[in-house]
């Protein structure tokens, strides 16, 4: 067993055995300009759908109508056109996971403030649920577990979709 040792230290002395890092200034600023540099030479946003210059990608909006009930999984399933099951929450999560796998989106997308001018290529409620239940305030993740409690505070979201994905989405017919 080791005993504690008392060390007499004066002000300004360094403790033995400790590392000190003085190589970084105390006011370091970290900036990230994103992927805007990759958009040069293309149509500004990489998508050419009227987005702001310097944004690498295009906005895609998902909206859940106010008429869709979000507080009861059984009612929500029925409003989506599915028959009620003994465990509606489990069935709802299964349907959300399946729709998230079908959406032609990258596995992760940046969440941006939704605006009415953003295109809405997937106006169905299940697509909106799949995106809303799998996003935070900043990112949508396909592999994230659905969080239906977010539907109480958010009914629309826009994702910043990279140009290659958005080009494929634009080719799909809007239902």
PyMOL commands that set and color helices and strands:
alter all, ss='L'
color gray80, all
select helices_A, chain A and resi 36-39+73-79+88-102+125-132+148-152+163-171
alter helices_A, ss='H'
color red, helices_A
select strands_A, chain A and resi 58-63+108-112+139-141+156-161
alter strands_A, ss='S'
color yellow, strands_A
deselect
rebuild
show_as cartoon
